[in-house]
Amino acid sequence: MSLATISSRAILGIEAVAVTVETHLSNGLPGFAIVGMPETAVRESKERVRSAIINAGLEFPERRITVNLAPADLPKAGGQYDLAIAMSILLASSQVPKASLEAVEIMGELALDGTLRRIGGAVPALLAAREQGRAIVLPSANQAELDLVAYSRAFGVTNLLQYVDHLKTGAELPQPDMARAAPEKPCATPLRFLEIKGQLVARRAIQIAAAGRHNLLLVGPPGCGKTMLAQNLTRLLPPLTEHEAMEVAAIRSISRPGIGASPMQWRPLRTPHHSATHVALVGGGNRANPGEITLAHRGVLFLDEFTEFKPAALDALRESLETGEVTVSRANYRIDYPADFQLVAAMNPCPCGYATDPARECRCSADKVSRYLGKLSGPLLDRIDLLLELPSLTHAELLQQQQPESNDQTEWHQASERVRHCHKLQRKRAGKLNYRLDSDELELYCKLSKPLRKLMAKTMEDLGLSARAVHRVQKVARTIADFEQSESIEKQHLLEAISYRRSNVLSRLVQA
């Protein structure tokens, strides 16, 4: 046999696309060529494959070798094709039986001695193979992903010679542990809900935001508790479902191949520095890597020092906040990444931070404050559901004695249970959470009585709200009604939702 075909996978975004490795051995001067849009790491695989085969004690054919990675118009990157190329050469030179490699997908990067190294994107590849009912072989270094997906036809291999021995003699390969790996612990020292001193309105607001997964902007002077509020909001959200945990694991698998992909109990919390670029937030680069908004999928993206981010980077978030996904385009292909995240942002009311602090004098001129607040565009603010101004803490509040830990855990547990109940109610009612309701569903699930419509119209005129902002207010009002276990939106629910968009600083922010 001089022609061999092996199945493999290319990782495109969080999808594993089928790739066929075709190898032909022909007479002529010895040579080794790889075609099919291979990038540098793939082109260099011929040297790794040659050394691995020789060092494993196998015969490397001294013939003209042509390897085609099909489809030819799909870019191929990374070292995960090494094992498939090596096996196709061994198959074409009749060193392994053909029947044993049918309906098997192979992925793995080879070291020069034939050892298999860890690859990225193992979780998407395992999920794709499981969906199609095909066997798949991966490096045993990806054992965490193998145990996570727990697919009975997935096998881990330590080195090239072990797999060749399996094909020739039928020696068994180790299978994944079908008992799911234990979830990661959320953190060694869980956050305390009552460590947030004062800020009763803000504590209520983060519960409302968590109950409907609404985007939240916190404005206040330094030290008023903005960061702690954002971190506690993440802990209020229900744990990931099995489907959501697999999505998060797939993203971690392609973006952080150096660490395990064990299932997570708590939702992701991403806190990029304010110097992050547009590409770092949204995704892109030479290989169209996922950005922070994708890494925060199903979790929270916390942007501290909100106004210090580049305006172009912030405005790039607008589309993803509406659609829950982001598209990264390149010359020859396009990748769709999931980006269903909850935005929580924090900022100071002015450059010096003390515009709303009665104990400290603000040193900023009106023009300087206007330029500072003007960094946030109106369309971006329209996509934020709760705009909350936090007052500075008094000395009495700062020195207030903490309540017993038992009371703290009780309040935290009650709040998280109410949030979980709201999520369950919203999914039962509309099949989705309130933050994802479209205009037609607003009319169906967020109905306002005639007096409330008049109140909403007057509010829209007084505050200069856009149609999108009005819809956001309705969604928040529906969540507040759910939080209070009310079947319909009442006046107090609508007024509270409106209050989250009214304050002196925020009115200046909208006008800036």
N, C-alpha and C positions, 0 to 999 in steps of 0.2 A: 504494500500500500504506500502510495506517495502523496495522498491527499487525506487530510483529517479535519474534522469539524468538532469544536468544543463550545459549549454554551457558557456565557458569563453575564455580567451586569455592569452597566455604566451608571454612576450616580449623577443624576441631573436634578438639582434642587434637593427635595426630599423624596424623589421618585427614583426607583431602580429600573432603568430601561434595559431591555434585553439586548445583548451584544453577542454576535457569533464570531468566534475566533477560527479562521480558516487558514490552514497551513499546507503549503505545497512544497515538496522536495523534488528538485529537478537536477539533471546532469549539468555539468559545466563547472566553471571556477567556483570554489566555495565562497559563499557570501550569505549575508543575513539582512533582510530588508523587512521593515514593518510599514504597512500602508493603512489608510483608513482614518486620516486626520488625527494622527497621534501627536500629543504634545511632548515636551522634552522628556519628562519622566517616563513616558511610554516608549519613546525611541531608545532611551538608555536601557530599557529592560532586556535588550538582546545580550548585553554584557553580563547582566545578573543571571539570566537564564542559562547562558553558556557555562558560566562558572559553577552554578548550582548543579547542573546535570553532571558535569565532570567530577565535582567534589563528592557527589552522591554515589560515585562508582558506576555510573551509567554511561552509555555511549552517546557522544554528541556527533550527529552525522556530518561528515565532511562533504556536504553537497550544497547546492544553491537553495537557500531556504527563503520562502516568501510567506509572510504572515499578513493576512488581511483582517482588519477589525471592522465588521459590518454591523450596522449601516455605515457607509463611507462618509455620509454628510453629517454624522454626529461627532462632535469633538470628544476625544478620549484623553483623560488626564489621570495622573496618579499611577501607583505601582500595583494596583489590585489585579492587573491582567497577567502578572508574571507567571503564576501557577498554571493558568489556563494555557498560556503560550507554551510553557514547558511540557505540559501534558499533551498538547496537540503535536509537538515535535516528536515526543516518544511514541505517540499513536501512529503518526505518519511513517515512522521508521520501524513499526511493528514490534516495539519493545513492551507494549502493554496491550491487552485484549480490547477490541473495539466495543464489544457488547457491554462491558462494565462501565463505559463512559456515556452511554446513551441516557438521555433524560436526566442528566446531572449537570448542575450549574457549579462552576468553580471560580473562586476568587481568592487571591492571596498574594502578598508581596514576598519575594524570595530574597534571602541573604545570600552571600557568595558561597556559603557552606551548605546551602539547601534548606536552612531553617526558615520557617514562615514567620513573618512579622505581622503585627497588628495593622488592620486597614480601617479607614473611615467609611462610614455609610453601611455598616454591617446590618443595622436594624432595618432600613428600607429594603435591602436585598433579601433578608430573611422573610419579611412580610410579603414581598412580591413572590418569592418562591412558594411560600405557604399558600398564597391565594391561588396559584396555578397548580398546586399539588406536585411540585417537582422537588427532587432531592437537591441539596446544596452543600458544598464543602467550603469551609472557611478556616482561617488559622485558629488554632486553639488559644492564641493570645486574645481572641475575641470571645472568650468564654462567658464574660458578663452579658454580652448581647445574646449569645446562644441560650443562656439560662433565662434571660428576660422574655424572649419570644417563645421559648419552650416548644419548638417545632420538632416533631418526632423524626423527621427526615432530614434534619440538619446535623452536620458532623463537624467536629473540630480536628484539625490535623496539625501536628507539631512540625513536620519537615517533609520534604519531597519524597525521601526514601520510604517513609512510613506509608504514604499514600500509594506509592508504586507497589509496595509489598501487599497492601490491602487488595489492589486490583489483581495481582497475580495469584495470591494464595487465599484470598477471602478472609484475611485477618480482620477482626472486628475493629471498627473505629469508635472512639468514645462519643456518646450522645449527650445532649444537654440534660441538665437536671430538670425534669418535668415539673417539679415543685417550684413555683415562682420564687424568685429572689426576694428577700425581705426588703420592704420599702426603706428608703433612706430616712434617718431620723431628721426631723425638721431643724433642730439646732440643739446644742448642748444645754443652753440656758434659755428656755422660752421667754419671749417678751412678756412683760407684765402690763396688763391693760390699764391698771390704776396708777402706774408710774407717770401717766400723763396728768400732771397736776393742773387744776383749773380746766379751761377750755371745754366746758360742758357742751356748748353748741357744736364745737368741732368734733367731739367724741360722738355726738349724735349724727353728725354729717357723714363721718366715715362709715358708720353702720348703714346709713341710707345708701351711700355710694357702693358699699359691698353688696347690699341686698339686691341692687339692680345692675351691678358692674358698671356704674356710671363713671365717666372721666371727672377728675377732681383737680382743682387748682387752689392751693393754699397760699395766701398772701399774709405776711406778718413780719415783725422785726426779728432779729437774730435771737435765738434762745427761747422762742415761744412754743416749741414742740412740733414744728412742721415735719421734721424727719421721723420722729418717733410715731407720729400719727400715721404717716405713710407706711411704715413698717408694720404697725399693728393692723392696718387694713388688710394686708396680705394674709395675716394669720386668721382674719375673720372669714375669709373665703373658704368654701367647702373644699375638701381634698379633691385631687384629680380623680376622675373616673378612669376605668381601665382603658377606654378608647383614648381619652385625653392624655393619659400617662404614656401611651405608646407613641402618640404624636410628639410629645415632648422628648421622649427617648430617641426618636428618629432624628429630631433636630440636633440634639446633643451629639448623636453619633456622627453626623456629617460635619459639625462645626468644631467639636472638641474630641478628635479621635484618640487623644492621649489619655483620656480618663474613661472610666466605666460608664455604662448607660443603665444603671440599676433604676428601678421604678421609683418615682418621687412621690412622697405623700403630700407635700405642700406645693403650691403653685410657684412657678419661677418668679423671682424678683430681680430685675435688672436695674442697675444704677450707674449708667455711663457718666463719665466726667463731662463737665460742660464744654471742654475743648474738643469733644467728639465731632467728627466731620459728618457731612451728608452721607458719605458712603458707609461710615461706621454705624450710623443709625439705621439707614434704610437697607443697606446691602449693596454689593457691587465689587469693584476691583477686577483684576485680570481674569479671575476664575469665578466671578459672580457669586462671591461668598454671601451667606446670610448676615444681616445686620442685627442690631440690638432689638429691633421691633419683632424680628422673627424669633430671636432667643427668648423674648418675653411672651411668646405665644401661649395662650391659656393662663397667663399670669399678669403681673403688674410691671409696667415700665415707669420707674420713678426718676424724674428729671429734676434734680435739685439745682438751685440757682438758674431757674428757667430762662430768665432774660439774658443770661450770659452765653447761652447757646447761639450759634450763628442763625440769623433769621431764615436763611435758605434751608438750613437743616431742619428747623422746626416746621416750616411750611411744607416740607416733604412728607411730614407725618399726616397731612390732612386727608389724603385719599385713603390711606390705610385705616385711619380711624373710622371711615365710613364703610369700607368694604371688607375689612378683616384680612386682607392679603396685600402683597406687594409684588410687582413684576419688575424683574431686572432683565433688561434687554442687552444683547450683544449682537455683533454683526451677523453671526450665523445661527443664533439660537436665542430663545427667550425662556427664562425660568420664573415660575410662579411660586413664591414662598408664602406660607401661611403667616399672618400677622394679626391674629385676633387677641389683642392685648388691652388692658385697662390702663389708661394714662393717669398718673398721679404726678402733679408738678408742684413745686414750691418756689417761692420767690420773695424777695424783700419789696416793700412798698416804694422804695426809692434807692438810689445808688448807695447812700450811707446806711440805709436800713432803718432809720428811726423816724420816718414821717408820721407814723401813727403811735409812737411811744410818748406818752405824756411825761415821762420822767427824764427823757433826753431830748435835746434840741436837734432838729434836722438841719444839716448844713447845706442842703441841696437847693438850688434855685428852681423856680417853677419851670423854666425852660429845660433845665437839666433833667428834672423829673419827667417832663413830657417826652423827651427823647428816650429816656430809659424805658418808660412804659410803652412807647411807640414801637419797640422792637417786636412786640407781639401783634400779629395781624388780626384783623376782625374775623376773617374766615376761620382762623385757627381757634379763636376764642368762642366762636359759635359752636364748635364741636366739643366744647367742654361743658358738661352738664351742671356741675356745682362749682361756683366761684365764691370761695369763702375767705373772708378777712378774719385773721386771728389777732386778738388784742395782746399786748405785752402782759406778762405775769407780774402781779404785785408781789411785794416782799412777803406778805402774809401767805399767799398761795405757794410761793417757792419754799417757805419754811414749814408748810403744813405737814403734819405727821402722816406718814403713809398708813393706809388701812392694812389690816392683817391679810396675809397671803391667801387665806381661805376665802375672804370676801372678794379679793381680786380674781381668783380663779372662778368663783361663782358668777361674777358679772361677765367675765370673758366668755364663759361657757354659755350663759343665757343669750348674750349677743350673737355668738356664732350659731347657736341653734335657731334664733330668729332669722338670721341671714339664710341658713340652710332651708328653713321652711319657705321663705320667700322665693328662693330659686326653684324649689319643687313646685310651688303654686304657679309660678310664671311658665315653667316648662309644660305643666299640665294644661294651662289655659291657652297658650299660643304656640307651644313647641319651641320656644326660645325665651331668653331673658329680655327684660324690658328695654335694655339699651340697644337691642337689635330690631325693634319694631319699626316697620316702614310706615309710610303715610296712610296706606289703606288700613293697616292694623291699628294705627292710632285711633281712627274713627270707630273701629270695632271694639277695642279694649280700653281706650282712654277717653271715653265719652265724657263731655262736660255738659252740665245742665245749662239752661238758658241764662240764668243769673251768673253762672261761672264763666260762660262765654263772654258776657259783657265785661266782667272783671278782667278776663284775659285780654280782651281788646283794648281796654283802658291801660293795662299794664304794658302792652306792646307799644302803645303810643307814648306813654310817659318815659319808659326806659329805652325807647328806640330799638326794640328787639327785632331781629330779622325773623323770617318764617322758620328757618332752621332752629334758631334759639327758642322760639315759641314751642316747637315740637319737643325740644329737649326739656323744657319746663313741664310739659304734659307727661313725658315719660317719668320724670322725677316724681311728679305728683302721684302717678300710678304706683310707683314703688313705695312711696310713703303710705299710701292707702293699703298696700299689701303688708307693709311693716306693721301697721296698726290693725291688721286683719279686718279691713273694711272692703266690702264688695264693690263699692262705687267711690269715685273721687268726691270728697266733700270740700267745703270751703277752706277749712283749716289745712287740709292737705295741699291745696293749690297755693294758699298763702305762704306756707312753709317753703314750697318749691320756688316760689317767686323770691322769697327772702334770701335764697342762696345766690341770687344774682343782683342783690342791691347792697351797696355800701359806698362810702365816699371815695375810697381808693379805687374800687372797681369801676365806678362810673367814670372816673378820670382815665382808667385803663382802657375802657371801651372807646372813649372819645379821642384818645391819643392817636 
